[in-house]
Amino acid sequence: MPTLDTFRKQAKQLVRWHRERNFSIGEKFRLLDRYRHLTDIEALNTPLPLTIAQEIVAVEAGFRNWAALRASTIDVKPTAAPIEGEPTLLGTVPILFVRDVRKAAAFYADKLAFQVDFLHGHPPFYGSVSRDRSRLHLRFVHEPNFAALAALEGSLILATIEVRNVKMLFEEYERRGVEFAQRLVRQAWGGIDFHVRDVDGNVIAFVQYRQADGAAE
């Protein structure tokens, strides 16, 4: 069970986010009924004293107010258990720059059969989409310069997703009317891939690598 010290740290973090003008604070403000109408910009322009931050933390934890949270927690500092073993890299999540996070997420859901994991912000400025074990993050920018560079270079890929049975996936996307930057090709290095261009011009490669015995799956 979280200790009171944990919740205190969370409240101080909210105050720090607000001071740093982190747009994430808007979602936290809207947890309180009297601030439910605020946009992200309005939340950043609304004072956030520690007492309000503590109230937000309490409501987020399921309590009526900070006093109720204090009464139900233990005021001790926990000792964190050490993580043993060698460092292990657990995965990579490409971050794509997009002009409209909601529109981009809809493209990946409707055209590429990804699911929308979350949209963060009001309006959304960050989001996540995933399919099976692959995940892409979407970040709002006013002008996606990487996509413009990719168009000039002709073959610049913003993310590569490894696929089992890439031919079947290509056929699925072909039925969905997806725009291909490159159709299905067997490459000289032995793999098979195709490229998709999203609504912001980001090129995503879907690839099936050659197996160790030289045969594709």
MDAnalysis code that builds the backbone (N, CA, C; Angstrom):
import MDAnalysis as mda
import numpy as np

u = mda.Universe.empty(651, n_residues=217, atom_resindex=np.repeat(np.arange(217), 3), trajectory=True)
u.add_TopologyAttr("name", ["N", "CA", "C"] * 217)
u.add_TopologyAttr("resid", np.arange(1, 218))
u.add_TopologyAttr("resname", ["MET", "PRO", "THR", "LEU", "ASP", "THR", "PHE", "ARG", "LYS", "GLN", "ALA", "LYS", "GLN", "LEU", "VAL", "ARG", "TRP", "HIS", "ARG", "GLU", "ARG", "ASN", "PHE", "SER", "ILE", "GLY", "GLU", "LYS", "PHE", "ARG", "LEU", "LEU", "ASP", "ARG", "TYR", "ARG", "HIS", "LEU", "THR", "ASP", "ILE", "GLU", "ALA", "LEU", "ASN", "THR", "PRO", "LEU", "PRO", "LEU", "THR", "ILE", "ALA", "GLN", "GLU", "ILE", "VAL", "ALA", "VAL", "GLU", "ALA", "GLY", "PHE", "ARG", "ASN", "TRP", "ALA", "ALA", "LEU", "ARG", "ALA", "SER", "THR", "ILE", "ASP", "VAL", "LYS", "PRO", "THR", "ALA", "ALA", "PRO", "ILE", "GLU", "GLY", "GLU", "PRO", "THR", "LEU", "LEU", "GLY", "THR", "VAL", "PRO", "ILE", "LEU", "PHE", "VAL", "ARG", "ASP", "VAL", "ARG", "LYS", "ALA", "ALA", "ALA", "PHE", "TYR", "ALA", "ASP", "LYS", "LEU", "ALA", "PHE", "GLN", "VAL", "ASP", "PHE", "LEU", "HIS", "GLY", "HIS", "PRO", "PRO", "PHE", "TYR", "GLY", "SER", "VAL", "SER", "ARG", "ASP", "ARG", "SER", "ARG", "LEU", "HIS", "LEU", "ARG", "PHE", "VAL", "HIS", "GLU", "PRO", "ASN", "PHE", "ALA", "ALA", "LEU", "ALA", "ALA", "LEU", "GLU", "GLY", "SER", "LEU", "ILE", "LEU", "ALA", "THR", "ILE", "GLU", "VAL", "ARG", "ASN", "VAL", "LYS", "MET", "LEU", "PHE", "GLU", "GLU", "TYR", "GLU", "ARG", "ARG", "GLY", "VAL", "GLU", "PHE", "ALA", "GLN", "ARG", "LEU", "VAL", "ARG", "GLN", "ALA", "TRP", "GLY", "GLY", "ILE", "ASP", "PHE", "HIS", "VAL", "ARG", "ASP", "VAL", "ASP", "GLY", "ASN", "VAL", "ILE", "ALA", "PHE", "VAL", "GLN", "TYR", "ARG", "GLN", "ALA", "ASP", "GLY", "ALA", "ALA", "GLU"])
u.atoms.positions = np.array([
    [0.842, -1.199, 0.000],
    [0.000, 0.000, 0.000],
    [0.880, 1.253, 0.000],
    [0.586, 2.247, -0.842],
    [1.394, 3.471, -0.862],
    [1.367, 4.173, 0.492],
    [2.478, 4.775, 0.863],
    [2.559, 5.506, 2.122],
    [2.201, 6.966, 1.901],
    [2.009, 7.686, 2.996],
    [1.698, 9.112, 2.898],
    [2.851, 9.856, 2.232],
    [4.064, 9.413, 2.485],
    [5.219, 10.061, 1.875],
    [5.168, 9.939, 0.343],
    [4.689, 8.806, -0.146],
    [4.539, 8.613, -1.589],
    [3.577, 9.632, -2.167],
    [2.443, 9.825, -1.496],
    [1.445, 10.784, -1.983],
    [1.959, 12.223, -1.889],
    [2.730, 12.521, -0.867],
    [3.322, 13.859, -0.754],
    [4.239, 14.147, -1.947],
    [5.028, 13.157, -2.300],
    [5.939, 13.320, -3.435],
    [5.152, 13.522, -4.730],
    [4.038, 12.810, -4.869],
    [3.211, 12.970, -6.068],
    [2.655, 14.393, -6.162],
    [2.216, 14.937, -5.037],
    [1.683, 16.302, -5.024],
    [2.765, 17.309, -5.391],
    [3.966, 17.151, -4.843],
    [5.066, 18.057, -5.174],
    [5.442, 17.941, -6.650],
    [5.326, 16.734, -7.197],
    [5.614, 16.546, -8.623],
    [4.604, 17.296, -9.482],
    [3.330, 17.292, -9.081],
    [2.317, 18.046, -9.818],
    [2.641, 19.535, -9.824],
    [3.052, 20.051, -8.683],
    [3.424, 21.469, -8.602],
    [4.606, 21.752, -9.523],
    [5.563, 20.849, -9.553],
    [6.732, 21.034, -10.415],
    [6.330, 20.984, -11.890],
    [5.476, 20.029, -12.269],
    [4.992, 19.952, -13.652],
    [4.296, 21.251, -14.055],
    [3.493, 21.767, -13.140],
    [2.769, 23.012, -13.435],
    [3.755, 24.155, -13.642],
    [4.756, 24.231, -12.801],
    [5.763, 25.290, -12.914],
    [6.550, 25.157, -14.218],
    [6.786, 23.929, -14.666],
    [7.530, 23.680, -15.901],
    [6.633, 23.756, -17.130],
    [5.349, 24.049, -16.907],
    [4.364, 24.164, -17.991],
    [4.257, 22.870, -18.801],
    [4.168, 21.774, -18.059],
    [3.945, 20.460, -18.648],
    [2.454, 20.292, -18.907],
    [2.074, 20.078, -20.180],
    [0.656, 19.999, -20.523],
    [-0.065, 18.841, -19.833],
    [0.674, 17.869, -19.315],
    [0.045, 16.740, -18.626],
    [-0.776, 17.193, -17.426],
    [-0.484, 18.358, -16.912],
    [-1.167, 18.817, -15.701],
    [-2.644, 19.065, -15.944],
    [-3.039, 19.319, -17.205],
    [-4.448, 19.564, -17.511],
    [-5.336, 18.402, -17.117],
    [-4.910, 17.178, -17.414],
    [-5.695, 15.992, -17.058],
    [-5.857, 15.894, -15.542],
    [-4.842, 16.291, -14.802],
    [-4.911, 16.216, -13.340],
    [-5.893, 17.247, -12.792],
    [-5.831, 18.477, -13.294],
    [-6.771, 19.509, -12.852],
    [-8.215, 19.045, -13.034],
    [-8.498, 18.421, -14.187],
    [-9.883, 18.057, -14.514],
    [-10.422, 16.915, -13.669],
    [-9.592, 16.333, -12.797],
    [-10.099, 15.344, -11.843],
    [-10.997, 15.995, -10.799],
    [-10.800, 17.296, -10.564],
    [-11.623, 18.027, -9.605],
    [-12.800, 18.651, -10.348],
    [-13.999, 18.469, -9.810],
    [-15.218, 18.914, -10.496],
    [-15.174, 20.391, -10.867],
    [-14.641, 21.239, -9.996],
    [-14.665, 22.676, -10.262],
    [-13.703, 23.086, -11.379],
    [-12.804, 22.164, -11.773],
    [-11.865, 22.458, -12.849],
    [-12.127, 21.612, -14.095],
    [-13.247, 20.924, -14.127],
    [-13.506, 19.978, -15.213],
    [-13.590, 20.653, -16.583],
    [-13.929, 21.935, -16.592],
    [-14.116, 22.665, -17.847],
    [-12.812, 23.190, -18.427],
    [-11.700, 23.135, -17.697],
    [-10.458, 23.762, -18.129],
    [-9.808, 23.030, -19.310],
    [-9.316, 23.784, -20.272],
    [-8.455, 23.217, -21.301],
    [-7.047, 23.104, -20.732],
    [-6.146, 22.478, -21.474],
    [-4.767, 22.335, -21.004],
    [-4.102, 23.696, -20.801],
    [-4.327, 24.622, -21.726],
    [-3.740, 25.953, -21.608],
    [-4.299, 26.684, -20.395],
    [-5.612, 26.599, -20.192],
    [-6.232, 27.257, -19.042],
    [-5.723, 26.665, -17.734],
    [-5.478, 25.357, -17.718],
    [-4.943, 24.716, -16.508],
    [-3.554, 25.249, -16.178],
    [-2.733, 25.445, -17.206],
    [-1.390, 25.975, -16.974],
    [-1.433, 27.403, -16.453],
    [-2.475, 28.134, -16.796],
    [-2.606, 29.519, -16.356],
    [-3.380, 29.659, -15.047],
    [-3.775, 28.526, -14.465],
    [-4.488, 28.529, -13.186],
    [-3.499, 28.225, -12.059],
    [-3.462, 29.021, -10.994],
    [-2.514, 28.755, -9.900],
    [-2.683, 27.343, -9.335],
    [-1.578, 26.717, -8.980],
    [-1.610, 25.380, -8.398],
    [-0.780, 25.355, -7.122],
    [-1.360, 25.777, -5.997],
    [-0.652, 25.652, -4.720],
    [-0.590, 24.185, -4.303],
    [0.278, 23.890, -3.347],
    [0.462, 22.508, -2.912],
    [-0.836, 21.917, -2.367],
    [-1.670, 22.723, -1.718],
    [-2.920, 22.195, -1.153],
    [-3.846, 21.661, -2.247],
    [-3.906, 22.365, -3.385],
    [-4.730, 21.882, -4.494],
    [-4.103, 20.634, -5.103],
    [-2.780, 20.614, -5.229],
    [-2.096, 19.436, -5.755],
    [-2.367, 18.219, -4.866],
    [-2.368, 18.419, -3.556],
    [-2.664, 17.312, -2.642],
    [-4.104, 16.835, -2.804],
    [-5.026, 17.766, -3.021],
    [-6.422, 17.398, -3.240],
    [-6.554, 16.560, -4.515],
    [-5.833, 16.955, -5.565],
    [-5.868, 16.203, -6.823],
    [-5.350, 14.789, -6.607],
    [-4.229, 14.668, -5.903],
    [-3.646, 13.353, -5.622],
    [-4.630, 12.492, -4.839],
    [-5.298, 13.080, -3.864],
    [-6.256, 12.328, -3.050],
    [-7.423, 11.822, -3.889],
    [-7.987, 12.697, -4.722],
    [-9.126, 12.300, -5.558],
    [-8.708, 11.223, -6.553],
    [-7.523, 11.373, -7.115],
    [-7.036, 10.372, -8.061],
    [-6.861, 9.016, -7.390],
    [-6.524, 9.019, -6.101],
    [-6.340, 7.775, -5.347],
    [-7.662, 7.215, -4.822],
    [-8.779, 7.937, -5.076],
    [-10.085, 7.431, -4.666],
    [-10.614, 7.971, -3.352],
    [-10.024, 9.065, -2.855],
    [-10.461, 9.646, -1.586],
    [-11.199, 10.951, -1.834],
    [-11.997, 11.367, -0.844],
    [-12.789, 12.585, -0.972],
    [-11.905, 13.815, -0.919],
    [-10.868, 13.797, -0.083],
    [-9.966, 14.928, 0.042],
    [-8.655, 14.457, 0.670],
    [-7.727, 15.392, 0.874],
    [-6.416, 15.050, 1.423],
    [-6.507, 14.535, 2.840],
    [-7.431, 15.102, 3.628],
    [-7.583, 14.655, 5.017],
    [-8.002, 13.193, 5.074],
    [-8.913, 12.795, 4.184],
    [-9.351, 11.399, 4.158],
    [-8.216, 10.482, 3.731],
    [-7.404, 10.944, 2.798],
    [-6.259, 10.142, 2.378],
    [-5.275, 9.979, 3.526],
    [-4.993, 11.080, 4.236],
    [-4.047, 11.015, 5.356],
    [-4.512, 10.032, 6.417],
    [-5.813, 10.009, 6.669],
    [-6.341, 9.142, 7.719],
    [-6.226, 7.663, 7.378],
    [-6.082, 7.362, 6.086],
    [-6.086, 5.950, 5.684],
    [-4.706, 5.423, 5.327],
    [-3.676, 6.259, 5.419],
    [-2.333, 5.826, 5.020],
    [-1.387, 5.856, 6.203],
    [-0.273, 5.186, 6.011],
    [0.762, 5.106, 7.043],
    [1.861, 6.099, 6.710],
    [2.224, 6.927, 7.679],
    [3.232, 7.961, 7.427],
    [4.633, 7.426, 7.705],
    [5.069, 6.500, 6.827],
    [6.423, 5.958, 6.926],
    [7.042, 5.987, 5.539],
    [8.367, 5.976, 5.502],
    [9.073, 5.951, 4.231],
    [9.448, 4.513, 3.897],
    [8.959, 4.002, 2.765],
    [9.264, 2.612, 2.403],
    [10.710, 2.459, 1.947],
    [11.227, 1.253, 2.093],
    [12.551, 0.921, 1.594],
    [12.397, 0.148, 0.294],
    [12.898, 0.702, -0.784],
    [12.737, 0.065, -2.085],
    [13.632, -1.162, -2.194],
    [13.070, -2.242, -2.740],
    [13.849, -3.459, -2.944],
    [14.771, -3.263, -4.142],
    [16.035, -3.653, -4.037],
    [16.965, -3.479, -5.154],
    [16.599, -4.383, -6.323],
    [16.864, -3.918, -7.534],
    [16.652, -4.725, -8.736],
    [17.962, -5.425, -9.050],
    [17.922, -6.757, -9.077],
    [19.132, -7.538, -9.246],
    [19.323, -7.942, -10.710],
    [20.557, -8.315, -11.048],
    [20.851, -8.795, -12.391],
    [21.394, -7.697, -13.288],
    [21.860, -8.109, -14.461],
    [22.421, -7.178, -15.423],
    [21.322, -6.335, -16.057],
    [21.656, -5.093, -16.484],
    [20.659, -4.274, -17.182],
    [20.180, -4.972, -18.446],
    [18.882, -4.897, -18.717],
    [18.280, -5.529, -19.889],
    [17.430, -4.523, -20.633],
    [17.666, -4.370, -21.927],
    [16.833, -3.494, -22.749],
    [15.544, -4.236, -23.081],
    [14.410, -3.649, -22.743],
    [13.133, -4.350, -22.824],
    [12.326, -4.036, -24.071],
    [12.743, -3.082, -24.874],
    [11.986, -2.790, -26.084],
    [12.211, -1.367, -26.532],
    [11.714, -1.052, -27.725],
    [11.847, 0.276, -28.306],
    [10.481, 0.756, -28.778],
    [10.169, 2.012, -28.511],
    [8.910, 2.593, -28.964],
    [9.226, 3.824, -29.815],
    [9.088, 3.729, -31.145],
    [9.301, 4.916, -31.988],
    [8.272, 5.997, -31.666],
    [8.704, 7.259, -31.710],
    [7.811, 8.400, -31.508],
    [7.681, 9.132, -32.835],
    [6.479, 9.148, -33.391],
    [6.228, 9.795, -34.668],
    [5.695, 11.193, -34.442],
    [6.181, 12.158, -35.207],
    [5.706, 13.537, -35.119],
    [4.509, 13.712, -36.053],
    [3.405, 14.200, -35.491],
    [2.164, 14.342, -36.257],
    [1.552, 15.706, -35.997],
    [0.730, 16.180, -36.934],
    [0.092, 17.487, -36.794],
    [-1.214, 17.425, -36.031],
    [-1.827, 16.255, -35.961],
    [-3.097, 16.089, -35.255],
    [-3.094, 14.688, -34.656],
    [-2.905, 14.590, -33.346],
    [-2.763, 13.288, -32.691],
    [-4.026, 12.456, -32.839],
    [-5.183, 13.070, -32.671],
    [-6.439, 12.318, -32.777],
    [-6.627, 11.766, -34.200],
    [-6.347, 12.588, -35.206],
    [-6.490, 12.168, -36.600],
    [-5.484, 11.072, -36.947],
    [-4.255, 11.221, -36.462],
    [-3.235, 10.206, -36.723],
    [-3.606, 8.878, -36.076],
    [-4.083, 8.925, -34.836],
    [-4.484, 7.691, -34.146],
    [-5.632, 7.011, -34.887],
    [-6.562, 7.807, -35.414],
    [-7.686, 7.247, -36.166],
    [-7.195, 6.542, -37.427],
    [-6.187, 7.104, -38.083],
    [-5.620, 6.459, -39.268],
    [-5.065, 5.082, -38.904],
    [-4.261, 5.023, -37.849],
    [-3.659, 3.742, -37.478],
    [-4.714, 2.725, -37.043],
    [-5.793, 3.198, -36.442],
    [-6.861, 2.290, -36.024],
    [-7.698, 1.834, -37.212],
    [-8.130, 2.770, -38.039],
    [-9.058, 2.447, -39.125],
    [-8.376, 1.764, -40.300],
    [-7.169, 2.223, -40.649],
    [-6.486, 1.697, -41.824],
    [-5.561, 0.524, -41.515],
    [-4.831, 0.606, -40.402],
    [-3.807, -0.399, -40.113],
    [-4.209, -1.376, -39.013],
    [-5.445, -1.243, -38.507],
    [-5.987, -2.175, -37.505],
    [-5.186, -2.184, -36.206],
    [-4.597, -1.039, -35.857],
    [-4.010, -0.877, -34.535],
    [-5.124, -0.529, -33.552],
    [-4.848, -0.666, -32.276],
    [-5.786, -0.172, -31.272],
    [-5.206, 1.103, -30.654],
    [-6.069, 2.004, -30.253],
    [-5.636, 3.237, -29.607],
    [-5.480, 2.958, -28.113],
    [-4.250, 3.016, -27.617],
    [-3.988, 2.731, -26.202],
    [-4.403, 3.906, -25.322],
    [-4.023, 5.122, -25.732],
    [-4.428, 6.316, -24.994],
    [-4.195, 7.545, -25.847],
    [-4.957, 8.592, -25.542],
    [-4.750, 9.926, -26.096],
    [-4.638, 10.854, -24.904],
    [-3.544, 11.606, -24.837],
    [-3.286, 12.404, -23.646],
    [-3.354, 13.888, -23.975],
    [-4.142, 14.611, -23.191],
    [-4.263, 16.043, -23.382],
    [-5.649, 16.440, -23.837],
    [-5.919, 17.712, -23.773],
    [-7.250, 18.234, -24.105],
    [-7.091, 19.566, -24.850],
    [-6.933, 19.542, -26.185],
    [-6.981, 18.379, -27.093],
    [-5.716, 17.533, -26.990],
    [-5.747, 16.302, -27.510],
    [-4.601, 15.407, -27.356],
    [-3.336, 15.967, -27.994],
    [-2.218, 15.884, -27.252],
    [-0.917, 16.263, -27.791],
    [0.049, 15.078, -27.773],
    [-0.406, 13.946, -27.230],
    [0.425, 12.738, -27.193],
    [-0.502, 11.534, -27.168],
    [-0.078, 10.448, -27.794],
    [-0.915, 9.258, -27.820],
    [-0.100, 8.018, -28.114],
    [-0.768, 6.884, -28.028],
    [-0.111, 5.603, -28.275],
    [-1.072, 4.690, -29.023],
    [-0.537, 3.984, -30.022],
    [-1.303, 2.967, -30.743],
    [-0.476, 1.692, -30.761],
    [-1.150, 0.549, -30.830],
    [-0.406, -0.713, -30.814],
    [-1.191, -1.787, -31.550],
    [-0.438, -2.755, -32.016],
    [-1.025, -3.963, -32.604],
    [-0.114, -5.120, -32.244],
    [-0.703, -6.128, -31.622],
    [0.068, -7.266, -31.125],
    [1.182, -6.763, -30.206],
    [2.459, -7.025, -30.529],
    [3.557, -6.609, -29.652],
    [4.268, -5.356, -30.143],
    [3.701, -4.684, -31.129],
    [4.315, -3.462, -31.653],
    [3.543, -2.241, -31.196],
    [4.277, -1.190, -30.878],
    [3.664, 0.023, -30.355],
    [4.318, 1.242, -30.996],
    [3.509, 2.239, -31.291],
    [3.988, 3.509, -31.811],
    [3.426, 4.629, -30.951],
    [4.250, 5.605, -30.634],
    [3.768, 6.789, -29.933],
    [3.634, 7.939, -30.926],
    [2.678, 8.806, -30.678],
    [2.377, 9.930, -31.560],
    [2.521, 11.220, -30.773],
    [3.307, 12.154, -31.294],
    [3.527, 13.424, -30.599],
    [3.179, 14.585, -31.512],
    [2.411, 15.511, -30.966],
    [2.011, 16.682, -31.741],
    [3.190, 17.607, -31.994],
    [3.326, 18.039, -33.243],
    [4.230, 19.123, -33.613],
    [3.500, 19.988, -34.634],
    [3.879, 21.249, -34.712],
    [3.229, 22.127, -35.681],
    [3.610, 21.768, -37.112],
    [4.836, 21.287, -37.294],
    [5.297, 20.928, -38.636],
    [6.174, 19.689, -38.541],
    [5.728, 18.531, -39.077],
    [6.512, 17.288, -38.978],
    [7.694, 17.286, -39.944],
    [8.802, 17.859, -39.517],
    [9.953, 18.035, -40.392],
    [10.568, 16.721, -40.861],
    [10.508, 15.684, -40.025],
    [11.081, 14.405, -40.425],
    [10.365, 13.850, -41.647],
    [9.044, 14.011, -41.700],
    [8.283, 13.513, -42.839],
    [8.673, 14.260, -44.107],
    [8.898, 15.570, -43.983],
    [9.320, 16.353, -45.142],
    [10.690, 15.877, -45.627],
    [11.595, 15.581, -44.693],
    [12.909, 15.069, -45.050],
    [12.786, 13.700, -45.711],
    [11.879, 12.866, -45.199],
    [11.669, 11.544, -45.781],
    [11.194, 11.655, -47.221],
    [10.336, 12.642, -47.508],
    [9.849, 12.834, -48.871],
    [10.986, 13.239, -49.802],
    [11.909, 14.041, -49.310],
    [13.037, 14.468, -50.126],
    [14.019, 13.327, -50.367],
    [14.254, 12.536, -49.330],
    [15.208, 11.434, -49.449],
    [14.641, 10.274, -50.266],
    [13.339, 10.103, -50.217],
    [12.711, 9.062, -51.025],
    [12.560, 7.723, -50.336],
    [13.481, 7.352, -49.466],
    [13.398, 6.037, -48.822],
    [13.728, 6.115, -47.333],
    [13.508, 7.262, -46.742],
    [13.804, 7.421, -45.324],
    [12.649, 6.873, -44.501],
    [12.939, 5.891, -43.653],
    [11.922, 5.189, -42.872],
    [11.945, 5.713, -41.442],
    [10.765, 6.019, -40.917],
    [10.670, 6.553, -39.556],
    [10.553, 5.457, -38.500],
    [10.054, 4.291, -38.874],
    [9.946, 3.173, -37.933],
    [9.881, 1.875, -38.732],
    [10.461, 0.821, -38.180],
    [10.416, -0.509, -38.794],
    [9.752, -1.474, -37.833],
    [8.773, -2.230, -38.338],
    [8.047, -3.198, -37.521],
    [8.248, -4.580, -38.114],
    [8.797, -5.484, -37.320],
    [9.001, -6.854, -37.791],
    [7.673, -7.610, -37.744],
    [7.425, -8.397, -38.782],
    [6.128, -9.060, -38.954],
    [6.327, -10.548, -39.233],
    [5.457, -11.358, -38.696],
    [5.362, -12.752, -39.117],
    [4.284, -12.840, -40.185],
    [4.609, -13.417, -41.344],
    [3.728, -13.522, -42.508],
    [3.392, -12.129, -43.058],
    [4.428, -11.451, -43.533],
    [4.286, -10.085, -44.030],
    [3.418, -10.030, -45.283],
    [3.411, -11.098, -46.086],
    [2.596, -11.114, -47.301],
    [1.114, -11.029, -46.963],
    [0.695, -11.755, -45.949],
    [-0.707, -11.719, -45.552],
    [-1.089, -10.341, -45.013],
    [-0.174, -9.710, -44.286],
    [-0.458, -8.370, -43.772],
    [-0.567, -7.379, -44.922],
    [0.318, -7.511, -45.914],
    [0.249, -6.629, -47.088],
    [-1.103, -6.776, -47.781],
    [-1.559, -7.997, -47.943],
    [-2.850, -8.234, -48.609],
    [-4.001, -7.641, -47.797],
    [-3.895, -7.727, -46.464],
    [-4.915, -7.124, -45.604],
    [-4.968, -5.609, -45.814],
    [-3.795, -4.974, -45.807],
    [-3.748, -3.521, -45.968],
    [-4.160, -3.094, -47.376],
    [-3.886, -3.942, -48.364],
    [-4.305, -3.642, -49.725],
    [-5.829, -3.601, -49.803],
    [-6.495, -4.540, -49.128],
    [-7.962, -4.547, -49.090],
    [-8.506, -3.323, -48.368],
    [-7.750, -2.814, -47.413],
    [-8.191, -1.649, -46.647],
    [-7.944, -0.329, -47.379],
    [-7.310, -0.396, -48.537],
    [-7.055, 0.815, -49.300],
    [-5.931, 1.662, -48.752],
    [-4.946, 1.027, -48.105],
    [-3.813, 1.748, -47.529],
    [-2.907, 2.277, -48.646],
    [-2.354, 3.474, -48.461],
    [-1.399, 4.027, -49.405],
    [-0.018, 3.443, -49.122],
    [0.585, 2.837, -50.121],
    [1.900, 2.229, -49.955],
    [2.980, 3.152, -50.511],
    [3.991, 3.427, -49.694],
    [5.168, 4.128, -50.198],
    [6.045, 3.155, -50.979],
    [5.933, 1.872, -50.633],
    [6.612, 0.800, -51.378],
    [5.765, -0.456, -51.246],
    [5.477, -1.091, -52.352],
    [4.723, -2.337, -52.307],
    [5.634, -3.483, -51.858],
    [5.081, -4.667, -51.753],
    [5.809, -5.813, -51.228],
    [6.996, -6.152, -52.139],
    [8.191, -6.202, -51.533],
    [9.425, -6.438, -52.284],
    [10.301, -7.425, -51.525],
    [10.896, -8.384, -52.274],
    [11.942, -9.227, -51.673],
    [13.267, -8.516, -51.876],
    [13.932, -8.178, -50.797],
    [15.149, -7.388, -50.862],
    [16.375, -8.260, -51.122],
    [17.453, -7.631, -51.612],
    [18.693, -8.361, -51.910],
    [19.276, -9.013, -50.668],
    [19.007, -8.428, -49.495],
    [19.549, -8.993, -48.257],
    [18.694, -10.151, -47.733],
    [17.639, -10.504, -48.470],
    [16.891, -11.710, -48.152],
    [15.550, -11.519, -47.491],
    [15.303, -10.323, -46.939],
    [14.026, -10.081, -46.287],
    [12.948, -9.644, -47.270],
    [11.711, -9.594, -46.782],
    [10.578, -9.126, -47.569],
    [9.950, -7.972, -46.798],
    [9.672, -6.867, -47.495],
    [9.076, -5.747, -46.771],
    [8.180, -4.915, -47.677],
    [7.353, -4.108, -47.024],
    [6.580, -3.079, -47.710],
    [6.517, -1.868, -46.797],
    [6.238, -0.704, -47.386],
    [6.220, 0.543, -46.626],
    [4.853, 1.202, -46.735],
    [4.407, 1.771, -45.617],
    [3.142, 2.507, -45.555],
    [3.435, 3.956, -45.201],
    [2.729, 4.868, -45.850],
    [2.855, 6.290, -45.524],
    [1.600, 6.723, -44.775],
    [1.764, 7.303, -43.583],
    [0.596, 7.707, -42.804],
    [0.124, 9.098, -43.228],
    [-0.880, 9.626, -42.539],
    [-1.499, 10.889, -42.946],
    [-0.559, 12.083, -42.800],
    [0.538, 11.926, -42.038],
    [1.504, 13.010, -41.879],
    [2.755, 12.794, -42.712],
    [2.740, 11.759, -43.551],
    [3.891, 11.484, -44.395],
    [4.943, 10.603, -43.755],
    [4.731, 10.149, -42.521],
    [5.679, 9.242, -41.882],
    [5.645, 7.886, -42.586],
    [6.814, 7.368, -42.941],
    [6.898, 6.085, -43.632],
    [7.244, 4.987, -42.624],
    [6.389, 3.968, -42.571],
    [6.567, 2.848, -41.660],
    [6.859, 1.609, -42.497],
    [7.945, 0.899, -42.178],
    [8.299, -0.338, -42.881],
    [7.785, -1.539, -42.096],
    [7.148, -2.453, -42.795],
    [6.729, -3.734, -42.224],
    [7.582, -4.799, -42.895],
    [8.383, -5.525, -42.113],
    [9.416, -6.390, -42.690],
    [9.394, -7.776, -42.069],
    [9.641, -8.762, -42.921],
    [9.863, -10.141, -42.472],
    [11.289, -10.486, -42.836],
    [12.123, -10.710, -41.812],
    [13.537, -10.986, -42.059],
    [13.737, -12.437, -42.472],
    [14.816, -12.687, -43.188],
    [15.163, -14.049, -43.589],
    [15.507, -14.854, -42.339],
    [15.029, -16.055, -42.275],
    [15.290, -16.898, -41.129],
    [16.699, -17.483, -41.193],
    [17.148, -18.046, -40.090],
    [18.524, -18.533, -39.990],
    [18.830, -19.603, -41.032],
    [17.818, -20.385, -41.419],
    [18.056, -21.452, -42.390],
    [17.909, -20.964, -43.832],
    [17.673, -19.628, -43.981],
    [17.565, -19.071, -45.319],
    [16.167, -19.060, -45.870],
    [15.202, -19.648, -45.163],
    [13.828, -19.708, -45.659],
    [12.972, -18.745, -44.892],
    [12.047, -18.086, -45.587],
    [11.093, -17.199, -44.921],
    [10.045, -18.025, -44.212],
    [9.447, -17.441, -43.184],
    [8.384, -18.156, -42.468],
    [7.189, -18.372, -43.359],
])
